[in-house]
């Protein structure tokens, strides 16, 4: 049996021969010989299905291997033969029969407005809507592990972008248990299948502050970018389609944590957005796309002269915090309103309405998003937000000071 | 005896869809198609940079993402009168063509085949309807073997998208102003190698399998005809010939072809959950949502061309091209899709050879500080797709999208005329009401994508307002 350490090493390796490939299939087979195959439910909610269609692009192991030899995929809107009542019954039956056994892969946001009527997975037999909200609330507590695949499920993504017309929230906001976020718009098949494999073989992987597996989301694009030397030398593209550093045309690599530069897309390592002479749009980060648009506007406060210093400055807090997602420098600027207009426009703070919605729709549980202090890292005073029981209006208790909602962060004061 | 059947969700499509049919005497007498989820893309786009629309609108649909990039780019280019370089036309055709192959291969195997072939006895292929699966055991094994093989080939088509597009789905290479990846011999070579494998698969596996199904299910050439109205937008521009397309614009109704006129498109909402005074054109489309509206049953509006419902897709494309005019039916739609896949794949080989290494791929441009307006029409994987954009400087003022799926998944219009899929379902025989496999066979032949068809939502003040993504 492969040790966990070996697995991590393999998953991080990016040459074709060393991927989650030939080693894993036999290992997986070994792990489940004589046992029943692990049951999986793939629940699509409000989504473009891009994540599913990306995951079927997996090369090693091939989707054929996964579907026919590795797992039992009981429910998947895009693959299953059953339809209508038969499909809904399969979902319910599986959730009941395999309670505590199955892995739930959730894709897409959960729309909260109008009691969740903005998105449904189908109808109940009695003719009422089976909403996404109802489905995730019903199924998630029964799952052994919950994987939120794609930026929508993990952080909200494009459908939750300002002004969030459907009141979409990510999975972790409506579910009590631990949610393993595997973001990406779309998710890279290696990230999703790699995480699934880790869950099957070793349980929950090491996670970063946003519950993303560090094995895939621990590298900052900027540090591993093959065009980093162009950045340091000040050789910048003026428009898409130039083979130079894409920083000035809006590359979000300096604040994006994922292994795209080394892993590349898809199984055959053809290319990735920067190699295609376009900016990275930071699709794995919380706050995508609001925090990342305009896509062609560059990050603030990295003036071209003395680049090295300021770029590293952006990196310090982020790198230390292992994938906080947005540089402290940047966050500070957003919070203090010192950003250039080109940056702030289109990236208005998340309306508080969403938060009220959660309270409204979570019924008696009184879920709230409140801030709790995170340990300070080298002069950064970032705080994560957590879902805790409590009342958001109780400012004394949670010491919500001045500041603005932004990207799921709030700047704290230095006293803490 | 009248019996109403509800199929919700109709699985093996992109998105969530509810179909209801009324069966009387073994035949469908009436049908209702309803989209059951909706987002709000146009409202999200408002106020953003018009150049961002190409990437953002891709996120509408995971299976046809590059089609939205093409339409959004063309809309901006039309507004600013940008001429994209010759290489850009070719690279876009190649990336988009590869995505089209991906869609057609996945539609046939992943989505359609299980309606006609008994799948293996393991999840997710059980439970299933017990119906007339007419293939012998050997033939079933053959098709299911190719089903397993298609994962590899569909992956290759997405790999092809990444060669010039950076990633897939939601590629980066098609942007307003042209393409971005600089074609070099290694990329072209790699693309060619993969394309050859795909063509081989199409010729050796997909087309024979299609032929086998068409032979065994010959009666489906007479089932699901619908209105017989076809609509196609120009697809795959010919390099160096502005305004010329490999797949031409056109429509076919009442047994003859007509020229396409974009000004007579209207959207009806009588049976959709919206309030509107009269059918409106995309450029003036504003809609109030009324989820409790009596009589309404779908979030999809009813786009009509000159008051008539139209279907769109590979059959319409090939019909206008004159490549396929056998007939309009369930089986014809499936056959046309398979033929179009091979047709495009062979064309792509030609485009690949025409690329001029070292020539530009991108035309830089500025966003002027005046109000500009443009429309981007394109044939997508599923047919006629159009984006309407109005912007000033770096701000979008108005964005409207009509997707192909909105055309054929639409509900009844103001005059009570059924949508194309509803009409096609009427008259379809249903042998066993508890295993209504025939409904899915007819409906999936259209390649419905509810992720594209469903409506968009906007908020104004305290009132919920909805706007159609697909006016």
Interface residues (C-beta under 8 A of the other chain):
Chain A: X44 X46 X47 X48 X49 X50 X51 X52 X53 X54 X56 X57 X58 X59 X62 X63 X64 X67 X68 X72 X73 X74 X75 X76 X77 X78 X79 X80 X81 X82 X83 X84 X85 X86 X87 X88 X90 X111 X113 X114 X117 X118 X119 X120 X121 X122 X123 X127 X129 X132 X157 X158 X159 X161 X162 X163 X164 X165 X166 X168 X185 X186 X238 X239 X240 X241 X242 X243 X265 X266 X267 X268 X270 X271 X272 X273 X274 X275 X276 X277 X278 X281 X283 X289 X293 X294 X295 X296 X297 X342 X345 X346
Chain B: X5 X6 X7 X8 X9 X10 X11 X12 X13 X14 X15 X16 X18 X36 X37 X38 X39 X40 X41 X43 X44 X47 X48 X49 X51 X52 X55 X56 X59 X60 X61 X62 X63 X65 X106 X110 X111 X114 X119 X120 X122 X123 X124 X125 X126 X127 X128 X129 X148 X149 X151 X152 X154 X155 X158 X159 X162 X163 X164 X165 X166 X167 X168 X169 X170 X171 X172 X173 X175 X177 X178 X179 X180 X181 X182 X190 X291 X360 X361 X362 X364 X394 X395 X440 X451 X456 X457 X458 X459 X464
